[in-house]
């Protein structure tokens, strides 16, 4: 559904399809089991903030509250406040199961020249993939939209489908990183990354406070990538375990440690990840373990001798070697 610049709509549709393909490819390679989509997914694209605000009002009137806006991935000019500013410029609504987005090129931003859309394009494009990852994760069984999913997990997953270069593959098994990676490096260099215990035990209310929300998106990007590339089986179990309901801090910590072990021990590996990130741009995802090769069949035996003839020679049976499992390579752009 759209009422916007046809070129932007076409580009958005193409990126939605790319995100779908990369999402399913990478989650499958990591050992998850994304289920085929049961229905066509809807994205509403609107070309002006006024039309977007009107759409959100209609959504509000039909069911109470409009979808919350997302934290933008890219730095730079923020949309100035004003009486017609909509609540967010793009989001995925679990209630409507729709993506709704406004073309931010139509919004004047402080410091931009009139008509200059170049600065907005990277953020515009990355937001589409971010919201598509939300929608896919809740429609293929990776996450479940029942209110139990921690903010860092849901937003960390989606942020890993943001990118710096739209021409290259993107996602958690690539080295095409979200701009949030740079912010995480800054936090680590300043000694301001919170301990994992604090991140994974925040209540939904605490997570969405203005002072925490942006940092949680950044921490979510890093923590999800760390767990997805280094502990994917445990991450899969954790995502299933927290799906049913929200938890208090004690229950949240227990669920996390049931999947990953003591959080203070995991902190050591997490800090090593951050150190590699800070030192070299971003750590290359390690290869995931290959499945074990099947056991070789028993060796053939010679046929018993015939009573009135010379013993029959044994059959010359050559068993091809069991195929060796190949480690999962990281997807790399060219």
VOGU-3710 file (C-alpha; in Angstrom, 3 decimals, decimal comma):
1> xxxxxxxxxx> 0,000/0,000/0,000  1,497/3,329/-0,934  0,959/6,980/-1,656  4,450/8,263/-2,274  7,150/8,909/-4,855  7,012/5,912/-7,250  10,807/5,646/-7,350  10,994/5,444/-3,558  8,182/2,884/-3,506  9,957/0,740/-6,092
11> xxxxxxxxxx> 13,249/0,934/-4,201  11,504/0,105/-0,924  9,764/-2,921/-2,436  13,055/-4,209/-3,816  14,759/-3,803/-0,441  11,917/-5,580/1,355  12,429/-8,590/-0,918  16,208/-8,536/-0,401  15,737/-8,378/3,350  13,397/-11,367/3,211
21> xxxxxxxxxx> 15,922/-13,454/1,276  18,914/-12,518/3,454  16,905/-13,002/6,648  15,826/-16,539/5,777  19,256/-17,469/4,420  21,186/-16,365/7,490  18,797/-17,642/10,149  18,711/-21,017/8,411  22,513/-21,175/8,264  22,709/-20,355/11,966
31> xxxxxxxxxx> 20,521/-23,349/12,829  17,217/-21,575/13,369  14,080/-22,871/11,683  12,236/-19,914/10,143  8,803/-21,041/9,011  7,423/-20,162/5,567  5,220/-17,098/5,573  1,540/-17,970/5,715  0,328/-14,735/4,180  1,485/-11,730/2,241
41> xxxxxxxxxx> 2,981/-9,086/4,497  1,822/-5,482/4,257  3,914/-2,321/4,193  2,288/1,128/4,106  4,478/3,774/2,430  3,461/7,426/2,653  5,237/10,346/1,068  4,608/13,227/3,480  4,612/13,671/7,262  1,072/15,057/7,123
51> xxxxxxxxxx> -0,280/11,940/5,414  1,706/9,749/7,757  0,275/11,543/10,802  -3,235/11,131/9,404  -2,637/7,417/8,906  -1,442/7,043/12,498  -4,529/8,890/13,709  -6,733/6,408/11,852  -4,809/3,551/13,445  -5,229/5,204/16,851
61> xxxxxxxxxx> -8,953/5,655/16,345  -9,403/2,013/15,361  -7,599/0,493/18,338  -6,365/2,973/20,892  -2,693/3,831/20,403  -0,481/4,468/17,389  2,641/2,418/16,856  5,712/3,739/18,626  8,450/5,214/16,468  11,903/3,720/16,095
71> xxxxxxxxxx> 15,236/5,170/17,101  16,994/6,223/13,862  20,129/4,306/13,012  22,063/7,080/11,338  23,479/10,088/13,122  23,036/13,607/11,971  20,079/15,913/11,525  17,152/15,035/13,671  13,651/15,907/12,611  12,739/19,184/14,307
81> xxxxxxxxxx> 9,830/19,169/16,683  6,635/20,773/15,498  2,888/20,553/15,828  2,546/18,231/12,829  5,421/15,939/13,669  4,123/12,334/13,687  4,894/9,818/16,373  7,920/8,227/14,756  8,715/8,097/11,068  8,593/4,374/10,616
91> xxxxxxxxxx> 7,755/1,306/12,651  6,403/-2,212/12,634  3,122/-2,659/14,491  2,605/-6,047/16,137  -1,080/-5,213/16,495  -1,745/-4,533/12,805  1,144/-6,713/11,566  2,089/-3,902/9,195  5,135/-1,809/8,502  4,270/1,874/8,201
101> xxxxxxxxxx> 6,838/4,335/6,911  7,132/7,955/5,896  9,588/9,074/3,228  11,858/11,249/5,364  13,248/12,956/2,272  10,089/15,058/2,340  10,868/16,402/5,819  13,151/19,444/6,133  15,957/18,742/8,587  18,161/21,189/10,394
111> xxxxxxxxxx> 21,328/21,875/8,423  20,095/20,411/5,137  19,893/22,482/1,997  16,388/22,828/0,564  15,639/19,824/-1,607  18,798/17,962/-0,545  17,713/14,362/0,062  21,116/12,720/-0,100  21,686/12,836/3,649  18,324/11,255/4,333
121> xxxxxxxxxx> 18,735/8,381/1,895  20,983/6,086/4,008  18,711/6,424/7,034  15,603/6,017/4,878  16,918/2,840/3,300  18,306/1,291/6,489  15,004/1,873/8,302  13,167/-0,173/5,685  15,381/-3,203/6,301  15,143/-2,720/10,092
131> xxxxxxxxxx> 11,343/-2,734/10,076  11,231/-5,615/7,590  13,385/-7,677/9,966  10,895/-6,966/12,770  7,981/-8,066/10,613  9,731/-11,203/9,370  10,898/-12,249/12,843  7,338/-12,180/14,190  5,806/-13,914/11,166  8,206/-16,822/10,697
141> xxxxxxxxxx> 8,467/-17,975/14,309  11,879/-16,588/15,265  10,200/-14,310/17,833  6,617/-14,304/19,046  4,568/-11,111/19,456  3,085/-11,910/22,861  4,795/-9,274/24,952  7,571/-11,377/26,445  10,363/-10,455/24,046  12,986/-8,176/25,673
151> xxxxxxxxxx> 13,655/-4,903/23,910  17,346/-5,658/23,424  16,490/-8,922/21,647  13,811/-7,580/19,303  15,662/-4,377/18,470  19,060/-6,047/18,371  17,803/-8,511/15,778  16,321/-5,752/13,620  19,364/-3,485/13,979  21,559/-6,265/12,600
161> xxxxxxxxxx> 19,772/-5,865/9,271  20,703/-2,197/9,066  23,766/-1,507/6,970  26,296/1,027/5,787  26,366/0,001/2,105  23,064/-0,782/0,392  24,860/-2,390/-2,566  26,288/-5,240/-0,467  24,716/-8,152/1,437  23,702/-7,254/4,983
171> xxxxxxxxxx> 22,672/-9,032/8,149  24,321/-10,587/11,219  26,514/-12,955/9,162  28,016/-10,163/7,073  30,543/-7,414/7,682  28,176/-4,706/6,376  27,476/-3,058/9,714  24,821/-0,743/11,051  25,940/2,766/11,998  25,146/1,654/15,551
181> xxxxxxxxxx> 28,449/-0,239/15,522  30,300/3,067/15,613  28,280/4,241/18,586  28,972/0,992/20,441  32,699/1,455/19,886  32,429/4,952/21,346  30,639/3,660/24,438  33,258/0,956/24,937  36,162/3,375/24,501  34,599/5,694/27,089
191> xxxxxxxxxx> 33,979/2,846/29,542  30,226/3,417/29,323  28,929/0,042/28,142  26,621/-1,267/30,879  27,138/-4,788/32,253  25,123/-7,547/30,616  23,244/-8,149/33,865  21,779/-4,643/33,597  20,893/-4,993/29,917  19,079/-8,317/30,180
201> xxxxxxxxxx> 17,129/-7,528/33,363  15,653/-4,154/32,401  11,885/-4,053/32,527  9,957/-2,953/29,420  9,218/0,333/31,192  12,886/0,957/32,001  14,001/-0,065/28,511  11,809/2,520/26,827  12,744/5,509/28,955  14,380/8,289/26,889
211> xxxxxxxxxx> 17,664/7,925/28,739  17,873/4,189/28,050  16,172/3,562/24,736  18,887/4,718/22,342  21,644/2,949/24,279  19,592/-0,244/24,361  19,298/-0,225/20,569  23,079/0,085/20,344  23,722/-2,572/22,992  21,099/-4,788/21,385
221> xxxxxxxxxx> 22,916/-4,608/18,051  26,164/-5,771/19,609  24,751/-8,368/21,996  22,555/-9,976/19,352  25,464/-10,204/16,890  27,731/-11,656/19,584  25,223/-14,358/20,534  24,031/-15,070/16,977  27,544/-15,688/15,672  29,079/-17,363/18,719
231> xxxxxxxxxx> 26,168/-19,039/20,559  23,353/-19,455/18,031  21,874/-22,625/19,542  21,622/-21,013/22,963  20,136/-17,863/21,431  17,484/-19,943/19,686  16,495/-21,604/22,979  16,438/-18,264/24,768  14,182/-16,650/22,148  11,701/-19,500/22,599
241> xxxxxxxxxx> 11,884/-19,407/26,391  11,055/-15,703/26,755  8,235/-15,684/24,229  5,292/-16,274/26,527  5,191/-13,317/28,931  7,081/-10,341/30,353  9,329/-11,087/33,328  10,562/-9,222/36,367  14,305/-8,742/36,826  14,818/-11,974/38,765
251> xxxxxxxxxx> 12,897/-14,051/36,233  14,593/-12,318/33,301  18,033/-13,120/34,675  17,039/-16,725/35,371  15,777/-17,173/31,799  18,965/-15,667/30,386  21,263/-17,803/32,528  19,249/-20,945/31,774  20,148/-20,444/28,116  23,668/-18,984/28,294
261> xxxxxxxxxx> 25,059/-19,942/31,686  26,171/-17,522/34,419  25,927/-13,979/33,121  29,192/-12,946/34,777  31,037/-15,671/32,868  29,398/-14,650/29,592  30,499/-11,083/30,329  34,107/-12,177/29,724  33,353/-13,289/26,162  31,217/-10,205/25,587
271> xxxxxxxxxx> 34,071/-7,912/26,631  36,419/-9,753/24,289  33,936/-9,176/21,479  33,824/-5,464/22,311  37,617/-5,297/22,418  37,881/-6,839/18,940  35,188/-4,490/17,704  37,017/-1,466/19,064  40,409/-2,569/17,743  39,575/-3,551/14,206
281> xxxxxxxxxx> 36,325/-2,092/13,030  34,233/-5,160/13,774  35,048/-8,787/14,383  34,423/-11,164/11,529  31,724/-13,681/12,425  33,287/-17,035/13,298  32,323/-20,179/11,421  29,449/-22,063/12,983  30,159/-25,706/13,842  29,502/-28,245/11,127
291> xxxxxxxxxx> 27,217/-31,188/11,676  29,086/-34,415/12,486  29,742/-36,770/9,565  27,578/-39,909/9,523  29,263/-43,135/10,668  30,806/-45,323/7,960  28,950/-48,578/7,206  30,525/-51,897/8,299  33,168/-53,340/5,988  31,867/-55,993/3,556
301> xxxxxxxxxx> 32,717/-59,629/4,274  33,704/-62,391/1,874  31,041/-64,825/0,745  31,281/-68,316/2,350  32,904/-71,025/0,185  30,606/-73,113/-2,011  30,542/-76,814/-1,161  31,660/-78,038/-4,601  33,614/-75,074/-5,943  36,560/-72,925/-5,065
311> xxxxxxxxxx> 35,821/-70,166/-2,591  34,182/-67,166/-4,235  36,270/-64,020/-4,139  34,929/-61,277/-1,906  32,848/-58,563/-3,532  34,913/-55,498/-4,285  32,678/-52,975/-2,556  34,057/-49,462/-2,349  32,233/-47,217/0,122  32,608/-43,524/-0,722
321> xxxxxxxxxx> 33,834/-41,500/2,225  31,223/-39,719/4,311  30,967/-36,094/3,238  32,753/-33,782/5,601  30,639/-30,961/6,978  31,735/-27,528/5,853  31,980/-24,702/8,377  29,520/-21,902/7,757  31,316/-19,062/5,991  30,426/-15,487/6,751
331> xxxx> 28,689/-13,727/3,879  30,962/-11,099/2,486  30,201/-8,277/0,144  32,346/-7,627/-2,850
//
